[in-house]
Amino acid sequence: MPPRKKTDIEPMLSQEWTLPSAATLGSAVRAKGILLEMRARLPLTLRKKLDIAASTLTLVMPQSEAKAFAAAAETVTAGLVGIETLPVIPREIEDILTIKTAERHRWLKDGRLPSAGTRTVKLRGRAKKITFHVFDPRLVQDLLDNDQIDAWREQDAETRRENRQRALWKAKLARAEKTGKTAPPEGEDDPGLAGWAAFMREGLLR
């Protein structure tokens, strides 16, 4: 007997929510983060029913689950109110600003990238919780608008250059002391260390 063809296909219910650019900040990682935030508000059995494509959240469920669908859609709709203010987590800010983890740590430590607080989560399959800094999305948007990241990188490059020159000068002083020689008088450039007089004038070694 030939197999019976399945002719009854259950209709599906669906609803979409397009995320505003002010919420995603142009980042697919940020959009995925918003998806995970919305999934966390749904019952565990319904979380995979909500997905995202091109910054649009889509909830798809069988018509037979109309009541659960309505409740889930209401939860997502309510959760997206004010989503533009959702704090930006580390992996999101790195993607939005196109920065490296080391840069994020450095700028957070020296105060250029102020924290908006911390968040503690427990990763799936791990007993230990982790705590990390989060950032104000308005600050992130300002950094994008003002091209601040390029300016910070230029500052860091100049600092590294000065540190190298300072290290060379200290090494030269140490060698001079060891051999009993004296450094050239202030104001006279030493061909072995270009720019040492400028360091002395600016007091960088004092």
Steps between C-alpha positions, in 0.01 A plus 500: 500500500650835401569737787225746578579857395489761771254761383420666829770758567436699813483876441764705675470826690773760467583851612795723422676788678756712316770624732581873466854599407522691829470162674735291284753782440572336166631182660385145424657394831289759682188381314576142605542622856154655490362170370655315793360761738150445361538121502595512867158653574316211335429154642785261429291292258419806286836670479609341172170606344635855496779569251660792319599584144617837370413679826146362498376276779253235390280281717355193326275244669229252396143625502414233754715692748315826445468580868871448569582695182295799614667498840847474348430779250379723781815428698726590208304816421524616860868406522589712197362818656803719563738240359726785382611544862602136550860506632767396252700193603872447423475292182244746363705814561804335343298428185328839491820701541724247319740485793709223651447349843835643615391848394171467687684393817757780468248777439271371773791496746619855422148644506461590134231234462279544807305204630124522545514232769552127512292197417531152645384194306530127528609331181320187391680189618720690744453530873705816535347837423684770308483876549581753229465871431220634281484831314244772435378476138485881480871516581573238234303701243692816590831319455388391155379846400817676617755252361644487850655157456749626239602784732555257788712276283716796398542591868600144581752493215657825625513365855674183382753709306574718802533194723751344261705820490484531878619141537789566259601811690493318836708221351753756370522663841555159662780420254658840560497446876643153462789616282563817700407727213267797526199581284530798262403839651135589482415669172748304292367214296676168533540327162451170681153599620315745282271733689640444851527875562130542432426238761714690750337834418149356537584336829388156387767330707454707812 
